[in-house]
């Protein structure tokens, strides 16, 4: 099967959840014998077209003029789809569904759309206007989580499949085997953008509470973003600078190194889709402390493999951190549970599910075209 995947941004420069997921999906679909074409925006210094890990990447220029630039980008995507002539188009967000919809209307190529997170929970004005049409006309619609499915069904009531993100389990476990962690230490880890939606300020305030009781506790922040200067200032004002390490942005293949050196992973987000970083931390045997938002409750069972806390609640974060840091048996139980639970989330299983959705969508589209209904 020939598959075109539309994603606005793509590695190696962009390493957020959707970009990383798209890379692994393309790689694993190619391993399953499909011809995969990723259509994305151009990055300086990278070739416009090349083949990597068995799939093709097409990087298209994107003008910075707000509306006009987006329109030209969509036109170029449709032109590339016409040239590639795929059996199906996969849009990796509601926004990416616009050129997919245009391709269906003009080129008669079916498409699936996958709600990924902020496009569903925090849409801009254009996605708000177009999302109903995009979901309605898709040959299949996918959500990352049950919660996201419900939100998408409010936009347009139809059948929506739930397919989670996955993880390269062998890669994570190969790295984690290098670090044998028999007993928990006092090392806390956050990985993500330093952006207000990630709620890192509440983690820092929680660390202040923890530090007053366990002075040797340490927090490592991996990632960068617009809130870094504010967070560094907050760290100073809380007088915990000596136990907080701002690492900055690192390549994705180095993140598991930090996880394997940590003892607890914390994700205090105000909004999330289905965070791959949580799966990666689970594969490294880390108990998870995360907010009860988005798709996180689909991964974390409170008290079994981690703790769920309310968003913006530093007291709750501090309470469960202290519990994990002070109870070695609890830490070991949660660590072992995560090593078992994460087996459910592999890219092989995700891509096998997607393969079935593609095939059903393609058959349905051909059937409708044969009856003149498309």
Number of C-alpha atoms within 10 A of each C-alpha: 16 15 25 25 25 27 20 21 20 24 15 13 12 15 18 17 17 22 19 19 19 20 18 20 22 26 20 22 23 21 16 14 11 17 18 25 26 24 25 23 20 18 18 8 6 11 12 15 15 12 12 11 12 16 20 19 21 18 22 21 15 20 14 9 10 9 10 11 14 14 16 16 20 20 15 17 24 22 14 18 24 14 9 14 15 19 18 25 30 24 26 23 25 26 25 24 30 21 24 32 25 17 22 21 13 11 14 16 22 27 29 27 29 26 29 23 24 14 19 23 16 11 15 12 8 9 20 15 11 14 22 17 16 25 26 14 19 22 23 23 27 25 27 22 25 18 17 24 23 14 16 23 16 11 16 16 14 14 12 21 18 17 19 24 25 24 25 15 19 11 13 22 18 11 16 19 11 10 14 9 16 7 10 19 19 18 18 23 23 25 24 21 21 24 17 15 14 22 21 26 22 20 23 22 20 20 29 21 20 22 18 11 11 15 14 13 20 21 24 20 21 19 19 18 13 11 16 18 12 12 18 17 12 16 20 13 10 14 12 19 16 11 17 19 14 15 13 16 17 13 12 14 10 10 18 20 16 18 29 23 18 24 25 27 27 25 25 28 24 18 20 21 25 27 22 19 20 25 28 24 30 30 29 31 30 32 31 32 27 24 28 21 20 21 22 22 18 15 22 24 13 15 15 16 27 28 23 23 22 16 19 17 16 22 18 19 29 22 14 19 25 20 12 24 20 15 11 13 12 17 24 20 16 22 25 18 18 25 20 14 15 21 15 13 19 17 21 19 18 20 23 15 14 19 17 11 18 23 14 13 21 22 14 15 21 15 13 12 12 10 9 8 8 14
